[in-house]
Amino acid sequence: MSLENWSLLSSEGTVLLYIAINPWASVRQIAQAVGITERTAWGIVTRLRRAGMLHVRTKGHCRFYSVDLDGPFLHPTLNRYTLRPFIQSLVRDEQAVATASAHLSSP
């Protein structure tokens, strides 16, 4: 799949959103969470990384990924935007939910 035709509802979009909410996720974690094979996850992550949408960090033999909010939003109708306006509010909302849940569950 060409990334110029992807959407947030495609496998690429799902992986991108999962990584945005779960920075430092491994490919194995991504594949399990999204419900795809590790091989498919590797392919998607590779395409997103080559397109400038992901950062990769290595710790030992493991690679971890995070979204580059200043990376391009590669879509025919939204190509003048970066990922920031689409992803940042989602991550902020998810962090707020996690914080609220942690406060509610603590004694």
N, C-alpha and C positions, 0 to 999 in steps of 0.2 A: 504494500500500500504506500502510495506517495503521501508524504506528510502535508503536501499542499491541499489535500482533499480530506483531511482528518476532521473529526469533530470531538467535542467533549463527551459524546455518547458512544464513540467508537472504542475499541480496545486500547488504542493509543491514548485517548482522552481519559479512560478509566485508570490506566497505569499512571498517567501524569497526575491525576487528582489524588490517587493513593500515595504517591511519592510526596506530593505537596503536604498532605496531612501527616504523613509518616516519614519525615526526613531521616536519612540514615538507614532506610530500609534496604535489605539485601534483595537480590533477584529472587531467591527462594521464597522470602517473605512476600514479595510482590506477587509472585505466581500463585502462591497458596491463597492469598487474600482476594485476588481478582478472579480466581478460578480458571487459570490457564496453565499450560505446561511451562516448565522452566525454560525450555528451548524457545517457546513463543515469547516469553517475558524477556529473554536475552535479546531477541530480535527487535522487539519494540523499544527496549531501553537503548539499544545501540542506535536505532533510527532517531530517537528523541535526543540522544546525546550529540550525534552528528549534526542535528539541526540546530544545536545551540540552546536547547531547552532544559538541559540537565547539567548539574555539576557532578563530578565523580570524585570520590575520595577513597583512598586505600588505607586499610589498617591491617597489617600483616598480609595474609593472602586473600582477604575479603575486600570487596568493593561495595561502597555504599553510595546512594544517590540522593540528590536533593534538587529541587526545581530552581532554575535560574529565573527569578522573577523579571529580570531585564532581558530575558531571551525573547525571540520573536514568537508571536502568535501566528503560526503558519496556517492560514486559512484564506481562501480566495477573497472573502468579503471582509476579513478583519486583519489583513496582513500589515496594516500600518500601526498596529498595536503591539505592545509587549505582553507577556503573560501576567504582569503585575495586576492590572485592574480585574482580571478574571479569577486569579488564584488567591491573591492576598486576602480578600474578605472571607473567602472560604476557610483559609487557614486560621485567620483570626477568630471566626465563629467557632471552629472546631476546638481551638485552644480554650475559648471561653467556656464551652460545654465541659471539657475535661477538667478545668479548674473548678467549676461549679460542682461537678460530680465528686471531685476529691474532697471539697469542703463539706458536702452533704454526708459523705460516708465516714468522715473522721469523727471520733468521739468528742 
